[in-house]
């Protein structure tokens, strides 16, 4: 299959002119809560300078297209590893923090410094916060520690390792935009309980620096709860709790669209007569229209039905219906042309799909 990619500038305005190398999407994944989760893109080339230019693309938006030129995955570049000779040089946003506060303890009492930030890093990558802790310290010590930590962590820190191959190459690891809700801490002070729906909107509006909005679909009736948050946990942590509390008797699912809008909706009910996808005994996957390309969209958050897999003579009266599976997450392996779904509560993620492929 011939897949392609597009990389945009960090301001989401224009596609970048890519260096003369070959970009080979290897695999990508989705989750029922968040949508696009991760992607791996291999890079091959003979121009060493062109390979090194890839480092400049950290946090740039990236899209993956299938051989019909349909966009099947979207997110941002989170990590780049470059193989040069016997060395592997990597840069990642994982350990970068450009806005830092310090909680410190003095005389058995907790205090916290104001956030300090690096404006150049924030302008380049966006806000990525860290609340560090320091015990038995006064304010001056905490501020000095904060300054040193910010200077060390404000930009991606290169790593060096030994490569197993001497071939000139690179690996680009991408993450979905939903993950950036973990970049900021969330605090809120209010009086009395507040609708969880409003709390979810507050979190997204406060911490969704790369998201363009939130949209509710389906019938939503969330409970109310205490909205107070003291800022010691991230926005993503708080959002996941509220999604899990759900609407009525159903949890809420969420997915970030290609235009970075967060869609929130109740988990659908199973309907054995109208499943959204079929998993066939030959390892293929189909939607209800029999679209052979549907696997490349990596469907998640849907009910799948096994078709022509379990003989009708088998007594299934004492177990949950094994022909209906809720797909919690899934991966599409481009090189193997294979869809790998994982059912909800499945102990080994992606294991049921070892033979699932594009229909």
N, C-alpha and C positions, 0 to 999 in steps of 0.2 A: 504494500500500500504506500502511496506517495503522499505523505503529510507535509505540511509547511507551517511556518510560524511568522508572526509579525511582532515586532518590538516597537513600542511607542516611547516618546520622550516622557520624562517624569511628570510633566504637566498635562498629560493626556491629550495633547494637541495634534502632534504630527508623528507619522511613522518614521523610524530612524533608517538611514541608509546603512545597511549592514555590511560588515567587512567581508572580503572574498573567502569565505569558509562555508562548509556544508553543515547546516543545522538539521539534526535527525531526531525528531520526537521519538522517545523510547516508550514512555508510558505516562498515564495521567489518571487521577482519581477524583471521585466526588463523594460527599457525605450528605446524608439526609438533613443534617443540621449544619448549614454553612454553604452547601453547594460545592464549587470547585475547591479541592483540598490540596493536592500536590501534583507536580509534574516533573519529569526528568527529560532533559534534552541533551543529546550528545552532539559534540561539535568536532568536525574533522577538517584538517587543512594542512597546507605546507608552508603557509606564510606565518612565521612566528609572531611578527608584529600584529597581524590581524587577530591572532588568538589572544594576545595580551590586551587588545582593545576591549575584550569582553568584560574586563573588570569594571569598565566605566558604566556598565549597564545595570548595576545593582539597584534594586527597587524600581526599575523600569517596568511598566506594564507589558505583558506578553500575552499573545493569543495563539492558539494552535488550531489549524484548519485540517480537515480530512481531505481525501482525494476528490471530493465534490466541491471543495473550497467552502464548505460549511464550517463555521467556527464551533469547535467542540469543547474547548477549555479556555479559561481566561484567569489571569492572576498577575503576580509580579515576580521578578527575579529575586530570590532570597539568598542564593549562594552560588559561587562559581569556583570550580576547581580546575586548575590548568596543569597538564602533564608536559614537562619540558625535560628531556633527557631522563635521568633517574629521579628527578624531583617532582613532587606534587605540591603546588602552591594554591592555597585556597583563601577566599574572602567570603564572609557571611555577615548577615544582619542579626544573627541570633544573639551574639554577645555584645552588640552595639547598643549603647544607651546615651542619649544626648540631652536628657532632662532628668535630673536626679535630685532626690530628697533623702535625708538621713534621719531615721528615728534613733534617738539616743536616750540612754538612761543615766540620770544623775540623781543621787540621793534617793534611789528606789522610785523615782518619778519619771514617767516617759515624756519626752518632748520631741518635736520634729522641726527640722529646718525648712525654710521655704524652698521650693524647687529652684534649682539653678540649671541653666541650659546653655548650649552652644548654638548660636544663631545660624552659623554656616551649615552645620550638620542638619539642623532642623529644616532649613530651607532646601537642602538637598534630598534628604530621605524622609522627612516628616518627623513628628514627635514620637519618640520611643522612650518611655519612662522607666525608671527604676527607683524603688524605695528600698534603700539599704538600711541595715541596722548596725548599731554600735553600742556596746555596753560600757558602763563605768566611764563616761566621758562628759565633759562640760561642753558648752555651746561652741567655744573656740576650737576645740578638738574636732567636734562634729563638722564644723564648717571647713576645716582644713582637710579632713577626710573626704568630704564631698567634693572639694575642688580637685584633689588628686584623682579621685575616681572618675570624675567627669573628663579630665584631661586624658585619662587612659582609655576610656570607653566611648568617647564621642564619635569616633570613626571606626569602621570595620577593621578588625585587627587581622593581618595576614597570618596564615598558618603554613607550616612547612612539614612535609612528610616524604617518605620514600615511595616512589611509584613502582608498580609492578611491571610497567611497560615503558619503553623509551619512545614510543610513538608520540608525535606532537598532537595533542588533543585537549579537549576540555569537556567538563560536565556542568550543565546549568541545572540547578535545582530551583523550582518555582513553588510558590505557596499561593493559596487563594486569599482574596481580600478579606474574608471573614476572620482570618487569623490576626489581622491588624487590630481588631478590637481588644486583643491582648496586649497591645502596645501602651495603653493608657490605663491608669487607675481611675476608679470611679468613687465619688463621694456625693452624698446628698443629705441635706438636713430639712426635715419637714415635721409636721405635726399631724398625727393620726394616720390611719391606713390609707393607701392609695391603690387604685386599680393597677394590676400587674401590666395591663396593656399600656397604660400611660408610663409606667416605669420602664418598660421596654423601649418605648419611643424616646424617653429621656436619655437612656443609656446610649442608644444609637446616635441621637443628635449631639450628645456630649463627646463621645469617643470615636464616632465613625468618621474620622478625618478624611478617608478616601471614599466613603460611601456617599451616594447622591440622594439618598432618602430611604424611606421605609413604606411598604405597601402591605395592607392586610387583605387577605383573601379568605373567603368562606365565612361561616358563622362563628364569631368570636365572642366569648363570654368568660373573661378571666376573673378569678377571685381577686380580692384586695389583700394587701399585706403591708407591713411596716416598710416604708421606703428608705429609712435612714441607713446610710453607708458611711463608714468612717474613712474611706480612702485607702484601706490597706489591702484591698483585693482589686483585680483588674476588671475592666468593663466586661470582658468576655466571660469571666468567672460568674459575675452577677447575672449576665444575660442568660447563660446556660441554665442557671437555677430557675429563672422565671419561665423559660421555655419548657423545662421539665415539669413545672407546676401545671402548665397547660391551660386548656379551655374546656370547661365541663369535665368530662371523663377522658379527654384525649390530651396528649402532650402536643405542643406546638413544634412544627418543623420550620426551618428557615433556609433560604437559598439566596445567594448573591447573583444577580443577573449580570449579563455581559456589560451593561451600562452601570454596574455597581450599585444597583438598587436592591435593598434587602426585602425579600418577599417572605412574609410570615403567614402560616396557615395551619389549620388543625391536621393532624395525621389522618389520612383517609381510612375509611372502614374497608375491610376486605369484602370483595364481591366475587365469589367463585365463577359467576357467569360473565363478569366483565373485568377480568384482570388487565392491568396495563401492559404487562409483558408476559410472554410464554418462554419457559426454558425447556428445550426439547432434549430427547434422549441422545441425539447425535452431537450434543454440545453446542448447538446454535441457539440464538435468542431472536425472538420476533416480537414486534408490537402487534396490536390487534388488526392492523392493516397488512401485516406480513412484510413490512419494510426491511429489506436485507441490510440496510445501513444503520438501523436503529441502535445497534450495539455500540457504535462509535460515539453516540451521545452519552454513554455511560449512565444509564438511568438509575436513580436512587430515590428513596422516599416513596416507593411504589410497591404495590402488591404484585408478585409474580406467581404464576401457576406452572407447576410441572405438567408437561404435556407428553403423553405417551411414554411415561417413565415407570409408574407403579401399576402393576396389573390390577384390574378391577376386582379380582377374586381375593385380594388381600384384605383381611379384617382390620380396619383402622379405627374401630369404635372406641378404643381406650387411650388414644393419643391425640394430640392436637393435629389438625389436618396437615399432613406433610406435603400436600400438593399445593398449598398456599404459603408463600414465604414473603415476609416484608423485607425489602432490600434496604439495609441500613447504610451500607457503603459499597462502593464498587471501584474497580480499576480496569482500565483498558490498556492492554499490552499491544502497542502498535506493531512491534516487530513480529509478534506471534499471531497478530490479528485475533485477539482473544479478550472476551469480556469476563471479568472475574468478580462476581457478586459476593457479598457477605450478608447473610440474614441477620436480623436483629437477635441479640443474645447469643449469637454463635460464638463459641469459645475461641476458635482459631480463625481470625479474620481472613477472608478471601479464599478459604480452603474449599468451599463447596464449588467454586468456579474453576477448578483446575482444567476443565475441558470446555468451558464456555467460550465460544468464539463468535465472531460476526457471522450472522446467518447468510 
